[in-house]
């Protein structure tokens, strides 16, 4: 179901959106105008058009690229922090790490003697080299998409995304979501 009122306007033209006069109950919202639907559609489209081509160019899946780039950026990162930063579930991060470890791109080290030992992920020299080669391409492709927006739109969108991210973090905290642990890695 596509609502013509949420399609893109001609360049520079402003128009009311389904969110303009939104009441607290969301009574006028249709599923295609839900923020979760729109964010998912845009996120998936961006992943397919921006990230997938350069990930595949380097023989990686999108998940492998995301995890490798986070580990490479950190150098060494706790599994629980990697899960949080990747915004993926711990089972997917665990599977992805095992694949990257098998290819010699990351190393996993468990610390502690309890069943919930802390696991750290470290980028290997091969992983660092791959990341160093891929990151300029990733940055260019990301910048091209961001630059579709005017500077004012970029700033507004960035601030809006930060605000939504903080809203979600606070809601998760209030719900008492647990942090991921090493048990997902079976180490």
Number of C-alpha atoms within 10 A of each C-alpha: 6 10 11 8 12 15 9 10 11 8 6 7 7 9 11 9 12 15 14 8 10 12 10 6 7 12 8 12 14 12 13 14 18 14 12 11 12 14 12 12 13 12 12 13 12 14 14 12 13 20 21 18 17 19 20 12 10 14 12 17 17 17 19 19 25 21 24 26 21 21 27 24 13 14 15 18 18 20 26 19 15 23 21 15 12 17 11 15 12 22 14 15 24 21 15 19 24 17 15 21 18 11 12 14 23 25 19 20 13 16 13 9 8 7 11 16 15 18 19 19 24 21 26 18 13 13 22 20 13 18 22 13 12 17 14 11 15 19 11 12 17 14 12 12 12 15 12 10 12 11 11 9 13 14 12 12 14 13 12 12 12 12 12 12 12 12 12 12 13 12 12 12 11 9 9 9 10 8 10 17 18 20 15 17 17 8 14
